[in-house]
Amino acid sequence: MDPRRRRTIDALLQAAQAAFSERPVDAVTVEEIAERAGVAVGSIYNHFGSKAGLHAAVVERALDVDREFMDLAYTDERSPVDQLYAAAEEYLEFYLQSPEYFRMLAFPAGPGRYQAGQDLADRLARAVDEQNGRMVDALARAVDEGIARPVDPQEVATVLWAAWNGIISLGWRPDELHRSETELRGLLKTATDVIAHGLLLPRT
């Protein structure tokens, strides 16, 4: 890709990421995004077709970054239980390094009044569910290997993922409930401990 074109696309993606993390998509204008990016409004339409297309590209980038972190957790040499602990750690790293992307995936804004927004919201939900499928697989293997008692892996994965989201969200609270990075790591480990020890079968 032409370097100038690449710079324009990157500038638009960064500007849109910042704008969409601050306000609902419907409240953000293409003029605002273009001004933040330092490019002409027409560049948005030339490269992404519409504001909806640009929003979709930002979401796709967020999903790609999240997937890169999860790839580091779900490695073959780890046991299913170790994968869960590693996933909690990598999920926190995802938040710490890309907080706007984390919020976009964990706490998405409403789809707005246009069909394109609803279509994107549906695609995002499917993509996040697919990512969580790796946790489901780890839990299912733990059950199959006799490490964990028989449970519904899908339900347990949903509980654990929701707990992680809630814990990490304490990191951006502006009040006394705010938790530091070190405290977040401890809380995530505790949450995973509670699930893991509730799942594991007693050893004889």
MARDREN-373925 format. One line per 5 residues: for each residue z, y, x of N, C-alpha, C. Coordinates in Angstrom, 2 decimals. Atoms other than C-alpha are relative to their C-alpha. Example, Ala and Ser with C-alpha at 12.3 -4.5 7.8 and 13.67 -1.06 7.14 Angstrom:
! residues 2
0.00 -1.19 0.89 7.80 -4.50 12.30 0.00 1.20 0.90  -0.06 -1.19 -0.82 7.14 -1.06 13.67 0.73 1.09 -0.77
! end
This chain:
! residues 204
0.00 -1.19 0.84 0.00 0.00 0.00 0.00 1.25 0.88  0.05 -1.27 -0.70 -0.79 3.51 1.15 1.41 0.58 0.17  -1.37 -0.50 -0.23 2.38 5.02 2.76 0.38 1.16 -0.93  -0.30 -1.13 0.88 2.13 8.19 0.67 0.30 -0.49 -1.41  -0.23 0.57 1.34 1.86 6.20 -2.53 1.36 -0.71 -0.04
-1.28 0.71 -0.06 4.83 4.04 -1.44 1.17 0.98 -0.05  -1.07 -1.00 0.00 6.94 7.14 -0.77 0.19 0.61 -1.38  -0.08 -0.57 1.35 6.13 8.58 -4.19 0.67 -0.97 -0.96  -0.59 1.01 0.88 6.99 5.34 -5.97 1.50 -0.14 0.29  -1.42 0.14 -0.35 10.26 4.99 -4.06 0.81 1.21 -0.46
-0.70 -1.22 0.43 11.20 8.61 -4.78 0.22 0.00 -1.51  -0.12 0.04 1.46 10.55 8.13 -8.49 1.03 -1.05 -0.44  -0.97 1.05 0.34 12.53 4.89 -8.61 1.43 0.47 0.28  -1.35 -0.49 -0.34 15.51 6.50 -6.87 0.45 1.09 -0.96  -0.35 -1.07 0.93 15.40 9.57 -9.09 0.29 -0.55 -1.39
-0.21 0.59 1.32 15.10 7.48 -12.23 1.29 -0.80 -0.04  -1.24 0.77 -0.08 17.91 5.18 -11.13 1.20 0.92 -0.17  -1.11 -0.95 0.10 20.22 8.18 -10.71 0.09 0.58 -1.40  0.00 -0.62 1.33 19.18 9.77 -14.00 0.44 -0.97 -1.08  -0.33 0.99 1.03 19.44 6.58 -16.06 1.45 -0.47 0.11
-1.40 0.40 -0.15 22.88 5.85 -14.62 0.95 1.05 -0.56  -0.83 -1.10 0.48 24.15 9.21 -15.87 -0.04 0.16 -1.52  0.17 -0.25 1.43 22.76 9.36 -19.41 -0.89 -1.07 -0.61  0.90 0.96 0.65 21.00 7.18 -22.02 -1.45 0.32 0.33  1.42 -0.15 -0.35 17.33 6.62 -21.35 -0.67 1.05 -0.88
0.63 -0.95 0.91 16.33 8.61 -24.45 0.33 1.45 0.34  -0.42 -1.37 -0.31 18.21 11.65 -23.13 -0.59 0.50 1.32  0.59 -0.37 -1.29 16.38 11.65 -19.79 -1.48 0.30 -0.22  1.40 -0.38 0.16 13.03 13.43 -19.61 -0.79 -0.32 1.27  0.86 0.26 -1.17 10.07 12.71 -17.36 -0.01 1.22 0.91
-0.03 -1.22 -0.81 10.24 16.34 -16.22 1.21 -0.01 0.94  -1.21 0.07 -0.83 13.81 15.82 -14.98 -0.18 -0.98 1.15  0.19 1.02 -1.03 12.89 12.66 -13.11 -0.96 0.51 1.08  0.98 -0.50 -0.96 9.85 14.27 -11.51 0.61 1.08 0.89  -0.63 -1.06 -0.79 11.90 17.30 -10.43 0.95 -0.59 1.03
-0.92 0.65 -0.94 14.55 15.07 -8.87 -0.76 -0.64 1.15  0.79 0.72 -1.01 11.87 13.12 -7.05 -0.83 0.94 0.85  0.81 -0.95 -0.74 10.06 16.25 -5.91 -1.48 -0.28 -0.09  1.42 0.31 0.20 6.73 15.13 -7.37 -0.45 0.57 -1.33  0.55 -0.48 1.27 4.44 16.13 -10.23 0.30 -1.01 -1.11
-0.26 0.88 1.15 5.13 14.75 -13.71 -1.10 -1.06 -0.14  1.11 0.94 0.13 1.70 13.16 -13.66 0.17 -1.24 0.86  -0.21 1.17 -0.86 2.87 10.84 -10.88 0.68 -1.13 -0.74  -0.68 1.04 0.79 5.09 9.01 -13.36 -1.02 -0.79 -0.79  1.01 0.69 0.80 2.13 8.24 -15.59 -1.01 -0.73 0.87
0.96 0.65 -0.89 -0.14 7.43 -12.67 0.52 -1.32 0.55  -0.56 1.18 -0.66 2.23 4.90 -11.15 0.68 -0.97 -0.96  -0.79 0.87 0.88 4.22 3.56 -14.12 -0.48 0.01 -1.46  0.56 -0.02 1.35 2.25 4.48 -17.25 0.79 0.83 -0.99  -0.86 -0.71 0.94 5.24 6.00 -19.07 1.43 -0.02 0.53
-1.42 0.05 -0.37 8.96 6.67 -18.86 0.54 -1.41 -0.21  -0.44 1.38 0.26 9.50 3.22 -20.39 -0.42 -0.92 1.14  0.46 0.81 -1.11 7.40 1.70 -17.62 0.82 0.23 1.25  -0.85 -0.32 -1.15 9.45 3.51 -14.99 1.38 -0.60 -0.17  -1.31 0.61 0.26 12.70 2.39 -16.62 -0.05 -1.50 0.25
0.15 1.44 -0.21 11.43 -1.20 -16.63 -0.05 -0.33 1.48  0.09 0.25 -1.44 10.60 -0.94 -12.93 1.36 0.13 0.67  -1.35 -0.16 -0.56 14.12 0.31 -12.15 0.86 -1.23 -0.32  -0.77 1.18 0.40 15.66 -2.57 -14.10 -0.44 -1.22 0.80  0.50 1.13 -0.78 13.43 -5.07 -12.32 0.51 0.06 1.44
-0.52 -0.14 -1.36 14.52 -3.67 -8.96 1.48 -0.38 0.04  -1.43 0.35 0.07 18.18 -3.98 -10.02 0.17 -1.52 -0.06  -0.08 1.46 0.12 17.59 -7.62 -10.97 -0.33 -0.66 1.34  0.37 0.56 -1.30 15.91 -8.30 -7.62 1.16 0.11 0.99  -1.11 -0.20 -0.92 18.86 -6.83 -5.70 1.15 -0.95 -0.35
-1.05 0.92 0.44 21.35 -8.82 -7.78 -0.33 -1.43 0.42  0.42 1.35 -0.35 19.35 -11.99 -7.16 0.18 -0.26 1.50  -0.17 0.16 -1.44 19.43 -11.40 -3.40 1.45 -0.30 0.36  -1.41 0.25 -0.27 23.23 -11.28 -3.43 0.40 -1.40 -0.50  -0.36 1.31 0.54 23.52 -14.37 -5.63 -0.60 -1.13 0.84
0.60 1.00 -0.89 21.17 -16.25 -3.29 0.95 -0.33 1.16  -0.94 0.21 -1.10 23.84 -15.81 -0.61 1.19 -0.86 -0.43  -1.15 0.76 0.51 26.45 -17.47 -2.85 -0.36 -1.44 -0.32  0.35 1.34 0.48 24.63 -20.45 -4.31 -0.84 -0.73 1.04  0.67 0.72 -1.07 23.76 -22.28 -1.12 0.36 -1.49 -0.08
-0.14 1.44 0.16 23.35 -26.05 -0.85 1.22 -0.57 0.73  -1.11 0.58 -0.76 26.09 -26.56 1.74 1.36 0.23 -0.66  -1.27 -0.27 0.68 28.77 -25.22 -0.62 0.21 -0.97 -1.16  -0.33 0.79 1.18 30.57 -27.33 -3.19 -0.13 0.89 -1.23  0.10 -0.82 1.21 30.27 -26.20 -6.83 1.13 1.02 -0.12
-1.13 -0.93 0.10 33.76 -24.67 -6.73 -0.11 1.11 1.03  0.17 -1.02 -1.04 33.09 -22.89 -3.44 -1.11 0.99 -0.38  1.05 -0.90 0.46 29.92 -21.48 -4.97 0.54 1.04 -0.97  -0.57 -0.96 0.95 31.95 -19.87 -7.75 0.77 1.09 0.73  -0.74 -1.00 -0.77 34.27 -18.16 -5.27 -0.96 0.92 0.76
0.98 -0.79 -0.74 31.29 -17.03 -3.19 -0.75 0.95 -0.95  0.71 -0.84 0.97 29.54 -15.71 -6.31 0.84 1.22 -0.37  -0.88 -1.12 0.31 32.56 -13.55 -7.14 -0.04 1.03 1.13  0.05 -0.90 -1.16 32.51 -12.10 -3.61 -1.33 0.75 0.06  1.32 -0.63 -0.10 28.77 -11.43 -3.65 -0.24 0.95 -1.17
0.15 -0.89 1.15 28.94 -9.90 -7.13 0.70 1.32 0.28  -0.70 -1.22 -0.38 31.50 -7.42 -5.82 -0.81 0.77 1.04  0.83 -0.67 -1.00 29.26 -6.67 -2.81 -1.19 0.69 -0.67  1.10 -0.60 0.77 26.40 -6.03 -5.24 0.45 1.32 -0.60  -0.54 -1.23 0.58 28.58 -3.47 -7.03 0.26 1.06 1.07
-0.38 -0.96 -1.03 29.85 -1.85 -3.83 -1.22 0.65 0.64  1.19 -0.53 -0.66 26.38 -1.44 -2.34 -0.98 0.66 -0.96  0.94 -0.55 0.99 24.47 -0.67 -5.55 0.70 0.20 -1.34  -0.78 -0.17 1.24 26.90 0.64 -8.20 -0.84 0.34 -1.22  0.84 -0.35 1.16 24.15 2.13 -10.38 -0.71 -1.23 -0.54
0.67 1.23 0.43 22.29 -1.17 -10.44 1.00 -0.91 -0.72  -1.01 0.84 0.63 25.51 -3.02 -11.25 0.24 0.44 -1.43  -0.26 -0.50 1.36 26.22 -0.79 -14.24 -1.18 -0.26 -0.91  1.21 0.19 0.80 22.64 -1.10 -15.41 -0.08 -1.42 -0.55  0.08 1.39 0.42 22.93 -4.89 -15.57 1.23 -0.46 -0.78
-1.24 0.46 0.62 26.58 -5.36 -16.53 0.33 0.75 -1.28  -0.31 -0.84 1.17 26.88 -2.49 -19.01 -1.23 0.82 -0.37  1.25 -0.72 0.26 23.34 -1.61 -20.12 0.13 1.00 -1.14  0.04 -0.99 1.07 22.64 1.45 -22.23 -0.73 -0.59 -1.21  0.69 0.46 1.20 21.40 1.03 -25.78 -1.50 0.09 0.16
1.45 0.05 -0.18 17.69 0.29 -26.19 -0.73 1.24 -0.49  0.68 -1.18 0.52 16.97 3.57 -27.97 -0.81 -0.31 -1.24  0.69 0.13 1.30 14.67 4.08 -30.92 -1.42 -0.54 0.12  1.37 0.47 -0.17 11.42 2.84 -29.41 -0.03 -1.50 0.28  0.13 1.44 -0.18 10.17 -0.74 -29.37 0.00 -0.39 1.47
0.03 0.31 -1.44 9.57 -0.59 -25.62 1.41 -0.15 0.53  -1.38 0.10 -0.43 13.29 -0.01 -25.14 0.65 -1.29 -0.44  -0.55 1.27 0.50 14.20 -2.99 -27.30 -0.58 -1.18 0.75  0.64 1.08 -0.76 11.68 -5.18 -25.50 0.63 -0.13 1.38  -0.62 0.03 -1.32 13.19 -4.20 -22.16 1.42 -0.53 -0.07
-1.38 0.49 0.16 16.73 -4.81 -23.42 0.01 -1.51 -0.17  0.08 1.45 0.20 15.70 -8.28 -24.55 -0.34 -0.70 1.31  0.38 0.60 -1.28 14.07 -8.99 -21.19 1.16 0.03 0.98  -1.17 -0.10 -0.88 17.14 -7.78 -19.34 1.03 -1.06 -0.34  -0.98 1.00 0.43 19.41 -10.02 -21.40 -0.44 -1.39 0.43
0.50 1.32 -0.42 17.19 -13.03 -20.68 0.13 -0.17 1.51  -0.07 0.09 -1.46 17.11 -12.23 -16.96 1.43 -0.19 0.48  -1.41 0.15 -0.38 20.89 -11.84 -16.71 0.48 -1.40 -0.37  -0.38 1.34 0.42 21.32 -15.07 -18.65 -0.56 -1.04 0.98  0.60 0.92 -0.98 18.96 -16.78 -16.21 0.80 0.02 1.30
-0.83 -0.09 -1.20 21.02 -15.48 -13.28 1.31 -0.76 -0.19  -1.26 0.69 0.28 24.20 -16.76 -14.92 -0.20 -1.50 -0.12  0.28 1.42 0.07 22.47 -20.09 -15.31 0.36 -0.73 1.28  -0.39 0.64 -1.26 23.24 -20.75 -11.66 1.49 -0.33 -0.02  -1.42 0.29 0.16 26.94 -20.52 -12.47 0.19 -1.18 -0.94
-0.06 1.13 0.95 26.39 -22.84 -15.41 -0.31 -1.30 0.73  0.37 1.21 -0.75 24.69 -25.33 -13.10 1.13 -0.45 0.92  -1.11 0.35 -0.90 27.57 -25.17 -10.60 1.14 -0.65 -0.78  -1.08 0.57 0.84 30.10 -25.82 -13.37 -0.38 -1.39 -0.51  0.45 1.29 0.49 28.02 -28.66 -14.78 0.08 -1.06 1.09
-0.09 0.95 -1.11 27.84 -30.30 -11.34 1.45 -0.37 0.30  -1.42 0.28 -0.22 31.60 -29.97 -10.95 0.51 -1.02 -1.01  -0.39 0.97 1.04 32.03 -31.84 -14.23 -0.61 -1.37 0.32  0.69 1.26 -0.27 29.43 -34.47 -13.31 0.59 -0.74 1.21  -0.55 0.60 -1.21 31.04 -35.05 -9.90 1.46 -0.39 -0.15
-1.39 0.37 0.23 34.45 -35.55 -11.46 1.01 0.95 0.63  -0.90 -1.00 -0.58 35.88 -32.43 -9.82 0.72 0.75 -1.11  -0.53 -0.80 1.11 36.41 -30.61 -13.12 0.06 -0.84 -1.27  -0.09 0.69 1.29 37.46 -31.76 -16.54 -1.19 0.39 -0.87  1.18 -0.29 0.83 34.77 -31.89 -19.23 0.20 1.27 -0.83
-0.04 -1.26 0.74 34.17 -28.39 -20.56 -1.45 0.38 -0.30  1.33 -0.54 0.25 31.22 -26.42 -21.91 -0.33 0.98 1.13  0.30 -0.87 -1.14 29.71 -24.94 -18.71 -0.50 1.38 -0.42  0.53 -1.27 0.45 27.91 -22.23 -20.65 1.12 0.94 -0.44  -1.10 -0.83 0.48 31.08 -20.98 -22.31 0.89 0.46 1.16
-0.86 -0.36 -1.14 33.13 -21.07 -19.11 -0.69 1.03 0.89  0.75 -0.97 -0.82 30.39 -19.24 -17.18 0.03 1.38 -0.65  -0.03 -1.28 0.70 30.32 -16.53 -19.85 1.36 0.66 0.13  -1.36 -0.54 -0.15 34.10 -16.13 -19.69 0.20 0.56 1.40  -0.20 -0.43 -1.38 34.06 -15.89 -15.90 -0.81 1.25 0.32
0.87 -1.16 -0.23 31.13 -13.46 -15.77 0.57 1.25 -0.68  -0.57 -1.14 0.72 32.73 -11.21 -18.41 1.27 0.48 0.68  -1.22 -0.38 -0.71 36.03 -11.27 -16.52 -0.34 0.76 1.27  0.41 -0.71 -1.22 34.29 -10.26 -13.28 -0.46 1.41 -0.32  0.48 -1.33 0.38 32.54 -7.37 -15.03 1.16 0.93 -0.32
-1.15 -0.81 0.37 35.81 -6.14 -16.49 0.83 0.41 1.20  -0.78 -0.31 -1.20 37.62 -6.35 -13.17 -0.71 1.04 0.86  0.74 -0.92 -0.86 34.90 -4.60 -11.20 -0.06 1.40 -0.61  0.06 -1.31 0.64 34.74 -1.81 -13.77 1.26 0.83 0.27  -1.20 -0.75 -0.38 38.28 -0.86 -12.70 -0.25 0.87 1.23
0.31 -0.75 -1.21 36.69 0.42 -9.51 -0.50 1.40 -0.26  0.48 -1.36 0.26 35.19 3.47 -11.22 0.87 0.75 -1.02  -0.90 -0.74 0.89 38.12 4.40 -13.46 0.55 1.22 0.73  -0.49 -1.22 -0.65 39.30 7.97 -12.78 1.51 0.18 -0.11  -1.42 -0.16 0.27 42.92 7.32 -13.74 0.83 -0.98 0.83
-0.90 0.85 -0.77 45.91 5.33 -12.52 -0.34 -1.48 -0.07  0.44 1.39 0.08 44.22 2.10 -13.55 -1.10 -0.32 1.01  1.01 0.21 -1.04 41.66 2.56 -10.76 0.52 -1.00 1.04  -0.35 0.96 -1.03 41.63 -0.26 -8.22 -0.92 0.18 1.20  0.76 -0.13 -1.24 40.52 -0.09 -4.59 -0.84 -1.23 0.24
0.83 1.16 -0.35 37.99 -2.41 -2.98 0.86 -1.21 0.34  -0.89 1.10 -0.36 40.79 -4.52 -1.50 0.66 -0.61 -1.24  -0.64 0.50 1.22 42.53 -4.76 -4.87 -1.00 -0.73 -0.89  1.03 0.68 0.79 39.27 -5.69 -6.59 -0.25 -1.40 0.53  0.22 1.32 -0.58 38.75 -8.55 -4.16 1.13 -0.95 -0.41
-1.12 0.84 0.39 42.23 -9.86 -4.90 -0.04 -0.38 -1.46  0.07 0.28 1.43 41.76 -9.57 -8.65 -1.11 -0.99 -0.34  1.10 0.94 0.23 38.41 -11.36 -8.56 0.40 -1.41 0.43  -0.45 1.32 -0.45 39.93 -14.19 -6.56 1.01 -0.58 -0.99  -0.98 0.48 0.97 42.82 -14.41 -9.03 -0.69 -0.50 -1.26
0.72 0.40 1.21 40.44 -14.55 -11.99 -0.72 -1.34 0.22  0.70 1.24 -0.30 38.40 -17.28 -10.31 0.99 -1.14 0.19  -1.07 1.00 -0.13 41.60 -19.13 -9.37 0.44 -0.53 -1.36  -0.48 0.38 1.33 42.75 -19.11 -12.99 -1.00 -0.94 -0.68  1.03 0.87 0.60 39.44 -20.58 -14.15 -0.07 -1.32 0.74
0.17 1.22 -0.79 39.14 -23.05 -11.27 1.15 -0.97 -0.20  -1.15 0.91 0.12 42.66 -24.43 -11.51 0.18 -0.50 -1.43  -0.02 0.48 1.38 42.33 -24.65 -15.26 -1.05 -1.06 -0.25  1.09 0.97 0.15 39.18 -26.71 -14.79 0.23 -1.28 0.80  -0.06 1.13 -0.92 40.10 -28.97 -11.90 0.90 -1.12 -0.55
-0.79 1.16 0.38 41.32 -32.45 -12.62 1.09 -0.24 1.04  -1.04 0.27 -0.99 44.62 -33.43 -10.98 -0.43 -1.12 0.94  0.38 1.02 -1.00 44.13 -35.40 -7.77 1.07 -1.08 0.04  -0.94 1.11 -0.03 45.71 -38.81 -7.60 0.22 -0.47 1.43
! end
